[in-house]
Amino acid sequence: MKIIILGAGQVGGTLAEHLANEQNDITVVDTDGDKLRTLQDRLDIGTVVGGASHPDTLYNAGADDADMLIAVTNSDEINMMACQVAYTLFKTPTKISRVRSPNYLARQAQLFNREHIPVDVIIGPEQLVTQSIERLISTPGALQVMDFSDGRVQLVAVRAYHGGPIVGHELQEIRRHMPNVDTRVAAIFRQDRAIIPEGDTIVEADDEVFFIAARDNIRAVLSELRNVDKPYKRVMIAGGGNIGATLAHSLEADYQVKLIEKSYELCRVLSERLRDCVVLHGSGAEPQLLAAEHIEATDVFCALTNSDEANIMMSMLAKRMGAKKVITLIANAAYAELVGDEIDIAISPQQITIGSLLTHVRKGDISNVHSLRRGAAEAIELTAHGDARSSKVVGRRLDEIKLPQGVTIGAVVRGDSVLIAHRHIVVEPDDHVILFLIDRKQISAVEKLFAVGFGFFS
């Protein structure tokens, strides 16, 4: 596929790396020639220096025969205009735009269509990050929570700890303890080494365990893997920008929420917009303020400012002063690698955004892509098409499907039914199959596995 990526920042650069490694023809456009040279030194891609929305720049990038344009510059307006130019002048088939401003997103249906602004797919990073944090807060004890099939299925990561219910035991014991709850451990990461789990695999302390289950069964499975954390009640948010404000608005009806913001003017705006949330003028890095607001009684402290450094320092301070859980927004991947145990969960807006983008870029009928462990692994949801003659998966039992190395099937969703993957299950047409890839380099092999042969006619 021939793809033009506009913007060589962290999202654009990481996306180019993902797609270039999957045998796509990639061209990256940016006004910063140094960024482009750095990318070109390590990736087999084309680059063009110029304004992302300029017709000449898009022509030089090959827009006249491109299959897809992905606009992820730092400007909403440039991204939207680039899609308009690509549609008007080059008839680019698929146009994806990152849009951050809530003002645009609130009118998404009216603005983004062929009659007005011709964007086929809108990616709103702030919305995606907010939803991710909401899922973590509603699932106490989880490190990551990913939705599939409109939330009917969830893939959850938890940390096994010394003295935990399953540490030192085989995975097959989960089933013995929960005969009425079906689940599957999709993967285990032990000291950054991936393990494909078997029934006799023994869980060790500090293992990162990914399990999949129907949404209604998640809490029951969590209770087997670790002592269940009590439901969270009190949430403190540092940072009243788009993410912090949106999160406070979505949580305030169900939790006791306090939001700290340095800008007095923004505090006034937020205090009028938020009904039940307490808005505080100050900094999350002020020990006196945290103490006065009873940080020791806070269940979750969320550091969501635009500064990685400030988020990390505030989170460490909140944790040391007694916050039970801290969730920290960290854009710089190098920082995410360095944070220690004092930060419980590091949220990467880039990885969340890229997962959403890959859903629309990958070959095949893909509903969801989630990037895991800072992009090293992936979980994807594919729809099976064809029949036993034309498909390598339809009409076959799960134990008959020749999966690429390091790939496991976690669940099959058939209509409203969630079927946790067991060897006797037979894949039927239009089933949604949820797979876990411990090595994302296998995505091409997975796409080929689900491709429909010439024997199938729709």
N, C-alpha and C positions, 0 to 999 in steps of 0.2 A: 504494500500500500504506500502511496506517495503522500506524505504528511508534511505540512508546513506548521512549525511552532513559532509563534510570535512571543518573544520575551525569553531571555536567557538567564533569568533569575533562578532561585532555588527550585521552584516548581517546574519551570520550563526546562532547566538543565537536567533535573532528575527524570522528567518525563522523556526527554530525548534519549537518555541512557537506557531506560526501560525499552523504548520502542526500537532503538537502533540495534539492540541485542536480539531483537525478534525479527530480524530480516526485513525491516521496513526501510523505505527510501525517505530519509529525514532531512529537512532543511530548517535551520533555526535562524530567526531574524532578530536583530537587536541593534540599538544605536551604539552600544559599547563594544568596540572591536576587540578589546582585551578579553572580555568575557567569552566572546565567540572563539578566539584563538585558543583559550584554555580548554573549551569544550572540544574543539576540533583536534587538539593534541592527543586526546584520549578516546575519542569516539569516531567512528566512520560515518560522518555526517557532512552535509553541505552547510555553509553559513553565508548570510548576506547582511552587510551593515547598512542600516537605513531605518527610516520611520516606518513603523509596523503597518500604518494605515495608508501609506502612500502607494498609489497605483504602480509607479515604476518599481518600487521596492518589491511589491507582491509579484509583479511580472518577472523580475530577476530571480525571485525565489521559486519560480515555476508554477505560479497559481493557475496558469492557463490549462494545465492538465493534472492538477493536484486532486486527490480524492478527498482530502480533509484539511481544514484549517483550524488550528487550536490557538486562540488568542488568550495569553496569560501574562500580558504586560501588567505593570503596576497601575495602569489607568483604565478605569471602566470605559471611559469615553473612547479611548483609542481602540480598545478591544471591540466595542460595538461598531465603530466606524470601519474597522478592518473587515468585519463580517459583511457589512453593507457593501463595501467596495468589491470584496471577493464575489459576492452574489451578483452585483450589477454588471461588473466588467468581465468576470471570468466564469460565472455560473458554477462556482465550486459546490459540489454536491452536499457536503456536510460541514457545518460551521459551528464550532464550540467556543463559547466565550466565558471567561471568568468575570463575574460581576459581584462587587463587594457591597456597594451602597444599598442600605435598606430601602431608600427612596425608590430605586429602580426595581428592586426585588418585590416590593409591595404591590407593584403594578405590572408584574411579569406577564400575566395573560394578555393584557391589552397592548403592551409594548412590543413583545418579541414574537413576531409572526411574519409571514412573507409580505403582507401588505404594509408593514411598518418597519421594524428592525429585524431583518431576516437572520435570526440566530436559531439554529436547530436545537441546541442544548445549552442551558445556562448552568454554570457551576458557581454556587455561592459558598465560598470557603467558611465564612463566619457561621452560616446556618449548619453546615456539615460538622464543624467543630462543636458547636453548641449541642447538637443532637448527640454527639459522641459523649460529651461530658454528662448530659442528662442520663444516658444509659448507664454510665458508671455510678452515678449517684443513686439511681433506682436499683442497682445490683450491688449491695455492700459486699466488699471482699474481692471484687473482680478487678483485674488489671486492664482488661480490654473486653468490650462487649460489642459484637457485630450482629446486625440483623440480616436475615435472609427471608425471601418469600413474604415480603410485606410484614415482617416481624413475627411470623409463625414459628420460625426457627432462629435460635441464637447460638453463636459460637462464642464461648467465654474462656478467657485466660485467667488462671489463678496461680498464686505462689504456694507451693506446699511448704510447710514449716515444721520445725522440730516439735514433736508431740502431736502433730495433726492426725486426724482420724485414719488417713490412708498411708501415711509415711511408713515405709518398711513392709507394705503389703502389696500383693499382686493386684493388677487392675481388675481381674475377673471377680475379685471379691466385691466390687461395687455392685455388680448384678445380683450377687447373693443377698446383699444387704437391702437392695431396692428391687424386689421382684416385680413391682407394679410400675416402675419408672424406667423408661428406656433411654439410654444415653450411650455415647461412644467417645472415647478419648481419641482425638484426631492426631495429636502430636505432643511430644514432650521435648522441651529444650533444657538441657543440662549443661551448665557452664558454656553456653553458646553453641553447644553441639546438639543437632537435631536427632531425635530417636523416633523411629516409627514404632508405635506401641503394639504389643501383642498381649494376649491374655495373661501371660506369666511375667510381664514386665513389672518390676518392682519400683514404686515411686520413692524417690529420695528427697530429703529436706532440701529446700531451695530450688527444686525443679519448677519450671514454668509449664503448667499443664493446660492444654487447650482441649476443651470438651464441647460437644455439640448435643443439643437436646431441644425438644419443643419448648417454646417460651414458658408455658405453664409449669414445666418441670425443672426449670433452672435452679430455683431456690432449693428444691429437694436434693439435687445433685451437688450443689455447693456445700450442703450440710455434710455430705459424705467426704468431700475432698478437704474440707477445713471446718473448724468450728465456726458456725454461722455468725457473721457480724450482725449486730442489732440494726434494724432499719435506721437510716440517718434521719435526723430531725432538724439540726441546726447547721446552716451553710453560711460561710463568710466568703465574699467575693472581693478580690482586690483588682480594681480596674473597671471603669464604667464605659469603656468603648463599645463597639458593636457586639463583640462576643459577651462581655460581662453584662451589659444591659439586657441583651436578649435572653441570656441564661437566667438572670434575676427575674425577668418577666415570666418566663416559663415555669419557674420553681416556686414563686411566691405564694401561690394558692395552696401548695401542699407542704411547704417547709417554712421554717423560721429563717428568713434570709436577711443578711446585712451586706451592704455593698459599700466599699471604701473607694473614693475617687479624689484625686488631688485637685482637679479643676473645680473651683467654686461655681462657675457658671454652669458646667455640666452637671454638678450636683443639683442645682436648682431645676434644671430640665428633667433630670431623672426622678427627682422627688415628686414632680407633677405627673410624670408618666407612670410610675410604679405605685400601686395602691397599698400593698401590704409589706413591701420591702422597706427596711430602715436604711436610708442613704446617709453616709457619714463623710464629712469633708476631712481629708487627711491622707496619709500614706500607710500602706500595709507594712512598711518597714519601720514604723514607729512603735517601739515596745510599749510605751505608755498607752497608746490608743488601743493596741491589741489587748493589753491587760484590762483596760477599762471596759472593753466590750466582751470580756470573759472568753478569751481565746481558748482557755483550758476546757471549756464546756462545748467547744465547736466540734461537730462531727467531721465536717469537710471544709478545708480552706482551699480556695481556688485562686491561683495567681494568674491573672489573664490580661496583664498590661501588654504594651507593644515592645517592651524591653525584656529580652531573655535574662540579662544580668539581674535586673530588678526582680523578675519573677522568681529566679533561683534563690536570691538572698531573702526575699519575703517568705518563701516557702520554708527555708531552713529555720528562720526565726520563728515562724508560726509553729513548726513542728517541735522545736525546743521548748516553746512556751506552753505546749500541751495539746495542740490540735491533733485529733486522732488520725486524720487522713489529710494529705495534701496532694492536690492535682495542679500541675505546673505546665503552662504553655511554653514550649521551647521550640523556636523555629530553627536554630542552628544545630545541625546534626552532630557536630563535634561536641557541643555542650551536653547534648542528650547522652552521649557515650560516657561523659565524665561524672554525671550526677550520682551521688551515693545513696545509701539507704534512707537518708533523711527525706528524700523526695519519693513519695510512694508511686506516683504515676506521672510520667512525662508525656504530654500530648504534643504530637507533631502535626501542625496544620498542613504542612507539605504532603506528608504521607497520606493523610485523610483525603486531601484534594486529589492526589494522584490516583488513589483507588477509585474515586468517582469518575475521573477522566478515563481510566482504563476500561471501565464498563462500556463506554461508547466507542472505544478504539479497537478493542480486540475482535478477532474474527469469530464468527459463530453467534448464536443467540444467547448472549450473556446478560443476566439481570443484575448481578452484583459482583464487584471486585473489592476485596479488602486487603490492604497492604499490612503485613504483620512484621513485628520485630525490625522496625525501621527499614522495611523494604526487602529483607532477606527472604521472607516467605510470603505466600499469598493464599487467600481463600476465595474461591470463585463459585458462582452459581450459573450453571449452563442448562439450557433446555435441550432435551434429547429429541431429535427429529428422525423421520424415516421409518423403516421397518427392518425385519430381520435380514432381508437381502441387501439393503442399501446402507445399513448402519452397523458399526462395530460395537454398539452398546445396546440398542433397542432389541428386545426379545432375548436378552442374555441375562443370566444370573450374575450377581455382582462378583462371585468368585470365578466366573468365566471371562471377565473383562480384563484384557492385558493392559494394566495401568503402567505408565512410565515410572521409572525408578523415583522413589521419594514422593509419590502421589498416593493419597488415600481418599476414598469416598466416605463422607461423614453421614450424609442423609439423603433421602429422596423424598421430594414433596410432590404428591399426586392430588391435585385439587386442593381440598382443605385438610388432607391427611398427611401427617408427618411420619415417614418411615425411617427410623434410624437404621443405618447401613448394617445389614447382616447378610451373610453369604448367599442365603436362599432367595433373596429379593430379586425379582425379574424387572428390568427397566422397561417401561412402556412408553409409547409415543407421547410427547408433551410433558413427560416427567421433568421436574426441576432437580438436577443432580448437584449437590454441594460437595466440592472437592477441596482438599487441603494440599498445598504444594510446599514442601519444605525447601525446595529449590525452584525459584521462579523461572529459571532457564528452561524448565520443562514445559512452559506454557505452550510453545509451538507444538510439541508432541500431544498435549491435551487437546488443542484445537483440531489437530488432524484426527484424533481418536473420535471426536464428536462430529466431524464433517460427514455430510451425506454423500454417498456415492451416486454414480450415474443411474443406478437402478431405481432411484426414487424420483417420482414426479409429483409435484404439489398440485 
